[in-house]
């Protein structure tokens, strides 16, 4: 049962390879010498993450770990282009954060509902029709398609909720959520009834509502992974406001003040920012408190020493609940919006051995540059990304390619063709 909720998964993704360009020649019955007419290969399919609001866990990724998009088809004669590879859409729940597995850096936060291209397909190779010149009228070569991008990624589901209910197991969080919203969490008198977070929409007056999450009960050592600690603490990250529910009845022989400090310590150990998050402390099960019980006063003192508001309620009897909701609405009106994780992933520069020589030729005002390492370099570059283009330019300069070409007569404004890609040279 404890594994029925899955909120972290590791998968590998690979975009499709581009199709190869074709080597073909025009053939007609009464045409003596047809020219080259090989078509280009199709582009490889992309890997695209998309939000599915019907999903609430990452369970699907437990059974499938490798995701590969379709390859582009090869080009054909008569300048027929190969068909593009089929892109693969991977559905994830809203709130999923995509991380680079090796570095742990954030690649993208899938909270805005927009599709995100995680790996781009390789470009299709050029057919031989691109390489015909007045001095090379019958090119017997074409270019292969480039490989698509690939990544090992970690998916983490961090629920989107304004308010998170925290506290030890069996203190009444699920009961509280069921009372203040239309959520129907499973409720029973034993520990760990809740095995995955429940969400409910709470209405605090006309036009004023917020999302509340019942974060399953934490225990001491949760920040170090005890129990299901890491799985549950992960969901508190998003919450703007924490409602800390404590059992003040002492019905299980526990000290509410010790519980209060223990949970706050777990938050601090997991993430310093969580310990400083705004809290409202709620002493629950007040209906079970006897006149001789001083737990409530002790807890109120402890809460106010940390600057937290304190309320005493009985969720089961619906007493004092509205005061807590009104306090939540007031606090939220002054707090910043939900947390979104900014991408900080930087793709590492590929290691390219530039020691091998390149073939550089000038024909009819176009400079042609070819070579194995240049093919590998171009395959590793995303020309839609500025930093990637700068890496491409830097590698060529460091390898002395521009200096060599300038010595051969390359001028500002000349056209340069590298492995089928054309550029205008700027010195």
Steps between C-alpha positions, in 0.01 A plus 500: 500500500776746590623490144162581344599865472794566272631855479856451375623310197814471290472450125715530189378692197638497145381708208492349151791490257472700180458305177790471257519708186464310173748459216292491182503636145231622271405231247279571201468312177604787274730685742860397441660627821265559790637688799500397867153495660547320831259625765572590862433273794217580738559653841496273805205523736519706821438386857230730640366511856133595531280552808208264560275629778342155530830362633583533869808276535808392306392137525519442123875561501561212738431252220655682206838669526614558139326738261614530138350720227472394135787530255473707185464309173779505242473726198421356157554577134312773312581731793247322718559592863482234767212516744572660838517263795200489733545704816434325829279675756558399861210579734579615855289642783490876545769601747763257367853638503747354247856472632826397339580172675877546502515856638160537667449832316147608412431465127133603506200544729184355345266713710387752238327234289701577185668230293879488528746351253747306715708347218512618139516263208804493276497686171459302182803463275518690173456312174759528225291761317637758748860438408496558126723786378627601155822311569336210689200419287459135601546476881490136602456572868233618743499570872376265772237612744612630839424328829229640723562633850486259792481552877465308822242693701337478840134592537383638834136577573460801729132569561360843425322619813476833681472343845664183628371313803794360696531306823551154644279210388152475647475861621191576291633650176274290275199576719579872484530491118171311466326761718630811319478369141321248284795263512423151630827356632498161665470552876561239769644476850839359412833638383575562133138485386610750235760353269496775239412871516137605464399832350190705577371841395408715800250786460555793736225729379374619164776507239760384751624143487828313530638148460588304812707179506494240771868405513521146646625468857867562558714328761830577665782426258284584197759748370747210488254282314342315793160359418374677190652828615674617184199412289272715715733787584548554128141622473537768766743686271219660301278606789491870583349443842526208742226403742665297773245276670586359841298262719460685831293227664799285587278203417793300364734579783698754296614848599353753250779751557768238432310399184483863391876550534576161343308575180655846468842346542428256215400791277823681585714193439339444162502861382588816696243695302220274623583575863450871432175450306196671655311267734169491678505262796176315576437308820250233394277258695412769753177311571709227663695737723417480873517790739828372645669487158746788448623388157309773318654786699848353465459460124363852460803637685741300283327615180499867593867487600568416134263772380221265384127557547327240714146360486326234704242291317311174481490396135271206575248729676549782244594744778742785431560386142367816334744716697791300359368534143457875535854529636632296206322727250641809668856365503483387137389847387836632621729215391678467163352267235566129467859391455614413148842350446720692259709290265869506594620213284792581271578240237867400523718586202574182306863395470598528134841384378598758238842355423395345169531720193202648315449522124445863399415590139364811329270454199308780330516730800391233752743360754451130574634360828477129576650251744405231754546715811302784344211257450516402867512865605195597294310199630559618858384859447148637539509795260181641654685559828733803530750340738518191281573714192773684693659165589495406129669826401757474781594145404562598137710801601708300750560234234636771265236435233414867441866605499582235242206599280588869521849410385341327199301815413179481708341846527224659706161415348616182324277191516640205694352151470587263784373146470201624302420797729552845349621808690594856407848571635546809720854588601 
